[in-house]
Structure formats: C-alpha cells, structure tokens
Amino acid sequence: MDALEAIMTTRAIRRFTGEPVSDDDVWTCLRAAQQAPSGGNVQPTRYLVVTDPEVREEVGKLYRSAFTRYTEIAPARTDTVGLRIGRSANHLADTVASVPVIVFFLMPRTPSLVEGIDIGPVHASVYPAVQNFCLAARALGLGTTLTTVIRVHQAEALELLGVPAQWEIAAMVPLGHPAEKFSVAKRREVSKLTSFNRWS
Ligand SMILES: Cc1cc2nc3c(=O)[nH]c(=O)nc-3n(C[C@H](O)[C@H](O)[C@H](O)COP(=O)(O)O)c2cc1C
C-alpha cells in the first residue's frame, strides 16, 4: 500500500470481527514500531503484547471501569462528531477483551532521557513508535486505536501485567481485523492552522 494512502486512512477502528491476527502480522507491526525515531536513538519503548484471553478479560474490566470514570468527569459532547466518538469509544470499552491482540506501549518514568536538561519529554520518543505500529497495521488491513484512558487504572494495570515500577503506560492499542471501513477522517483545514516564517 502507498505510504500516503496508509497515513490518510489510518483512523480509530473500535469495532473488530474477532478473527485472530497472525503472529507474523503482530511482529511486522512491532518491527515497524521499533523502527521509529527516538531522541539520541535511545529507543525507550517497551512493548507488552496481550493475547491470553484471561489476561484480556482482566484488562477489559480495567479498561471499562477507566472509561466509565472518564465519562463521569469529562464534559459530555453533544455535537454529531462527539456523539459518534462517544458511541464508538463506549463500544470499544464494552468489547476490548474480545479484541485478539492488545499492545501496551510502556515508557520509563523519567522526566527526560538526559538528566538535567530539557531536550523534550520522553513521550516524544514513544508516540512515533505507536503511530508506526498503527500505520503498519493499516497497511496489513488491520485496525487499531491509540488509547490512553487505561491510565485511570494504571497502577492496577501494571500490577496485573507484572510491569516493574519504573515503567508507565504511554498507550494501549487494540489490534484486530476491522468490522468497519477505513476512510479519510474529516479534520480541521490544515491551511487555517499553518503559518510560514512568522506566527499569524
Ligand atoms: C492521546 C490519545 C488518546 C486517546 N485515547 C483514547 C481512549 O482512551 N479511548 C478511545 O476510544 N480512543 C482514544 N483515542 C482515539 C481518539 O478518540 C481518535 O484518535 C480521534 O477521535 C480521531 O479519530 P478518527 O481518526 O477516527 O477521526 C485517543 C487518541 C489519542 C491521540
């Protein structure tokens, strides 16, 4: 698939068929993730791939609870797009345990990759890997959504997965065969958000 087509049609897929994902495809996505840039090429990301149905079940419970907590606190959106996202995100929260693969992207709990100087947050060296993973999945015809709401129950999730205390969750990405169509998402017009040479 053409790279630009993959980029333009990679969007949040939250409905999955339940069909298994091959190990080869998972490794292709992980290799693409690991190929992403990181500050000083430190490569801080760790990947925790959950496929065991019992662990997915437990992750699903935490995710459902985290999402419910989020909806209780976040202001409810009543516009058409907001309602669509809400329905879709709620569906994922109800069904995430049935998605065949759930990947946790872990990052070190440190304010900076180089102590004593701000050369950018650690996140900046992790999310490129997450997006590469999602793009590779798209190229393989697989769906993903970058999610972070599990952080509401981060301590419980890390304990469940046996992750040592020096790591935190950057993202949790369900991976599966999509039960919805890929399409180019509507976005704000980039020319209205861009200035050249000086802010305007
Ligand atoms: C930092 C970040 C956190 C997100 N967290 C969640 C989440 O916890 N749950 C969820 O269902 N979607 C989550 N999303 C997905 C967004 O809702 C989605 O990317 C956005 O609505 C655009 O979707 P579209 O590409 O299909 O238009 C997150 C996206 C980002 C970038």
The ligand as an SDF file (V2000), in Angstrom:
LIG
                    3D

 31 33  0  0  0  0  0  0  0  0999 V2000
   -3.5080   10.7080   23.0180 C   0  0  0  0  0  0  0  0  0  0  0  0
   -4.7570    9.9800   22.5440 C   0  0  0  0  0  0  0  0  0  0  0  0
   -5.5200    9.3000   23.4810 C   0  0  0  0  0  0  0  0  0  0  0  0
   -6.6630    8.6200   23.0700 C   0  0  0  0  0  0  0  0  0  0  0  0
   -7.3520    7.8760   23.9860 N   0  0  0  0  0  0  0  0  0  0  0  0
   -8.4170    7.1660   23.5940 C   0  0  0  0  0  0  0  0  0  0  0  0
   -9.0850    6.2990   24.5090 C   0  0  0  0  0  0  0  0  0  0  0  0
   -8.6770    6.1650   25.6530 O   0  0  0  0  0  0  0  0  0  0  0  0
  -10.1510    5.5990   24.0650 N   0  0  0  0  0  0  0  0  0  0  0  0
  -10.6070    5.6890   22.7710 C   0  0  0  0  0  0  0  0  0  0  0  0
  -11.5780    5.0150   22.4280 O   0  0  0  0  0  0  0  0  0  0  0  0
   -9.9920    6.4840   21.8730 N   0  0  0  0  0  0  0  0  0  0  0  0
   -8.9050    7.2130   22.2540 C   0  0  0  0  0  0  0  0  0  0  0  0
   -8.2300    7.9860   21.3350 N   0  0  0  0  0  0  0  0  0  0  0  0
   -8.6720    8.0000   19.9300 C   0  0  0  0  0  0  0  0  0  0  0  0
   -9.2740    9.3450   19.5250 C   0  0  0  0  0  0  0  0  0  0  0  0
  -10.5600    9.4750   20.0500 O   0  0  0  0  0  0  0  0  0  0  0  0
   -9.2700    9.3920   17.9920 C   0  0  0  0  0  0  0  0  0  0  0  0
   -7.9460    9.3370   17.5410 O   0  0  0  0  0  0  0  0  0  0  0  0
   -9.9160   10.6560   17.4630 C   0  0  0  0  0  0  0  0  0  0  0  0
  -11.2650   10.7310   17.8520 O   0  0  0  0  0  0  0  0  0  0  0  0
   -9.8430   10.7150   15.9390 C   0  0  0  0  0  0  0  0  0  0  0  0
  -10.4640    9.5570   15.4020 O   0  0  0  0  0  0  0  0  0  0  0  0
  -10.5280    9.3510   13.8120 P   0  0  0  0  0  0  0  0  0  0  0  0
   -9.1030    9.2710   13.3390 O   0  0  0  0  0  0  0  0  0  0  0  0
  -11.2650    8.0660   13.6050 O   0  0  0  0  0  0  0  0  0  0  0  0
  -11.2360   10.5370   13.2540 O   0  0  0  0  0  0  0  0  0  0  0  0
   -7.0730    8.6520   21.7120 C   0  0  0  0  0  0  0  0  0  0  0  0
   -6.2730    9.3160   20.7740 C   0  0  0  0  0  0  0  0  0  0  0  0
   -5.1210    9.9540   21.1790 C   0  0  0  0  0  0  0  0  0  0  0  0
   -4.2570   10.6170   20.1340 C   0  0  0  0  0  0  0  0  0  0  0  0
  1  2  1  0
  2  3  1  0
  2 30  2  0
  3  4  2  0
  4  5  1  0
  4 28  1  0
  5  6  2  0
  6  7  1  0
  6 13  1  0
  7  8  2  0
  7  9  1  0
  9 10  1  0
 10 11  2  0
 10 12  1  0
 12 13  2  0
 13 14  1  0
 14 15  1  0
 14 28  1  0
 15 16  1  0
 16 17  1  0
 16 18  1  0
 18 19  1  0
 18 20  1  0
 20 21  1  0
 20 22  1  0
 22 23  1  0
 23 24  1  0
 24 25  2  0
 24 26  1  0
 24 27  1  0
 28 29  2  0
 29 30  1  0
 30 31  1  0
M  END
$$$$
